[in-house]
Amino acid sequence: MSISRQRRRSGENLTDLKSVLQYGPVWLKSDRQWVAERRLTLFDPIDVHVGARVKLRRKRLGMSQERLGATLNVTFQQIQKYERGANRIGASNLYKISCALGVSPAFFFEGIDPDMLPVSSPKPPVSEANPTAIGDRKVRQAVEDLIQVLVERTS
């Protein structure tokens, strides 16, 4: 059973802000007939930025979405999705777009906010591993011996 049907049967308010933000807007044709439910979708901010840069450059050149789509062998609807950030642009298509718009692929990434980039925590080197958290003495000794061998081989 769909979420909107469950919500409608439970008597939950379908128009309150919290409900709309959680499940998206719900349209009802009648009391008994469910028409459509749209979930709130969030796009990746980098895809949105790249798409906005594609749209900016395309409009500066006065190029239509149909013409850009023809160079990529995709429909103008696909170009719209790229520009909104709804669909991710693959590397080959990004290169074709950059050629069609007369810019380098790096153009589309200019001005990205560093806060958008994923933060990865670097793994500590093997020499900094702490096997003291291992409770079993035999396993801890085996891990310490393995670390020692790895340190000697990498040094």
SVG drawing of the C-alpha trace seen along z (x, -y; Angstrom):
<svg xmlns="http://www.w3.org/2000/svg" viewBox="-14 -35 77 52">
<polyline fill="none" stroke="black" stroke-width="0.4" points="0.0,0.0 1.3,-3.4 2.3,-5.9 -0.4,-8.4 -3.1,-5.7 -1.9,-4.8 -1.9,-8.4 -5.3,-9.0 -6.8,-6.0 -5.2,-6.9 -6.9,-10.3 -3.5,-12.1 -3.5,-15.6 -2.2,-15.5 -1.4,-19.2 0.5,-19.9 4.1,-21.2 5.9,-18.4 4.0,-15.8 4.7,-17.5 8.4,-17.8 8.6,-14.2 6.6,-12.5 6.1,-15.2 2.8,-16.7 -0.1,-14.4 -2.9,-15.1 -6.3,-13.4 -8.9,-13.2 -11.6,-12.1 -12.0,-10.7 -11.7,-7.1 -9.3,-7.5 -5.6,-8.1 -4.1,-10.1 -0.4,-10.8 2.2,-11.1 5.5,-12.9 8.4,-12.4 10.6,-15.3 13.9,-14.5 17.2,-16.1 19.8,-16.3 23.5,-16.1 24.8,-19.7 27.8,-19.1 25.4,-17.8 23.2,-20.9 26.3,-23.1 27.6,-21.4 24.2,-21.5 23.8,-25.2 27.2,-25.9 26.1,-23.9 22.9,-26.0 24.8,-29.3 27.2,-28.6 24.5,-27.2 22.4,-30.4 25.4,-32.7 26.0,-31.1 22.3,-31.3 22.1,-27.5 18.9,-25.7 18.5,-22.5 17.5,-20.7 20.7,-21.6 22.9,-20.7 20.9,-17.4 21.5,-16.7 25.3,-16.9 25.0,-14.3 22.4,-12.2 20.0,-12.7 16.6,-14.4 16.1,-18.0 14.4,-16.5 17.6,-14.8 19.5,-18.1 16.8,-19.6 17.5,-16.9 21.3,-17.5 20.8,-21.2 18.6,-20.7 21.0,-18.2 18.4,-15.5 20.6,-13.3 24.3,-13.0 26.4,-13.8 28.8,-11.0 32.5,-11.8 32.1,-11.2 29.0,-13.3 30.6,-16.1 33.5,-16.1 31.1,-16.2 29.2,-19.1 32.4,-21.0 33.4,-20.6 30.0,-21.7 30.0,-24.7 33.7,-25.6 35.0,-25.3 37.2,-22.9 35.6,-20.4 37.1,-22.2 34.8,-25.2 31.8,-23.3 33.5,-22.8 34.6,-26.4 33.2,-28.0 32.2,-24.9 31.8,-25.6 34.4,-23.4 31.6,-22.6 29.9,-20.6 32.9,-18.2 32.7,-15.0 35.0,-14.8 37.0,-11.6 38.9,-10.6 42.3,-9.3 43.1,-5.8 45.9,-5.8 49.2,-4.2 49.7,-0.7 52.4,-1.8 49.7,-3.9 47.3,-1.0 46.3,-0.3 45.7,3.4 45.4,2.9 41.6,2.8 41.6,6.5 40.5,8.4 41.8,11.9 45.6,12.0 46.5,14.5 44.6,12.6 46.2,9.3 49.7,10.8 49.0,12.1 47.9,8.7 50.9,7.0 53.2,9.5 51.5,8.9 51.8,5.1 55.5,5.5 56.1,7.5 54.2,5.0 56.2,2.1 59.5,3.8 58.5,4.6 57.3,1.1 60.3,-0.7"/>
</svg>
